[in-house]
Amino acid sequence: MEIINQQSAVRTDNQLLALTHASQLLTYVTGFGGLIVPLVIWLTSKDSVEGMDEHGRSIINFQLTLLLWLAISIPAILLLGLGLLGILFVGVVGFIMPIVNAVRAANGESPSQFSTIRFI
C-alpha cells in the first residue's frame, strides 16, 4: 500500500477574513446568526486560510463578551436604569467593531481586541 503525502496548501484570503468579520452584523439584520455564521466559517476554514484561526478566535471572543455584557446589563436596568447604558454600549460597539475589524482584515492586519475578554 502506498501512502501519498497530501499536504493542504494554506492560502491567503483577506476577503474571506473580512467577510467573516462582516457576518457578525447578521445579528442586526436577522436577530441571530452573528455568532453562528462566523463560528461555522472559522471551524471549516481555520486550517486552510492563513490568519483565520487568529481572526476566528477574535470574533468568537468578541461575541461571547457582548453576550456577557448584555446578560449583565439586562438585570442592571433595575439599578437606576444603568443597564440601559450597558445595552447602548453593546449595541454601538457590536456594530462598529465588526466593521473596523473587517477593514483591518481586508488590509492584512490583525484584529482589534477592544473591550474583549479572551475566552478561547
ABEGO torsion letter per residue (X at the ends): XBBBBBBBBBBBBAAAAAAAAAAAAAAAAAGBGAAAAAAAAAAAAAAABBGAAAAAAAAAAAAAAAAAAAAAAAAAAABGGAAAAAAAAAAAAAAAAAAAAAAAAAAGBBBBABGBBBAX
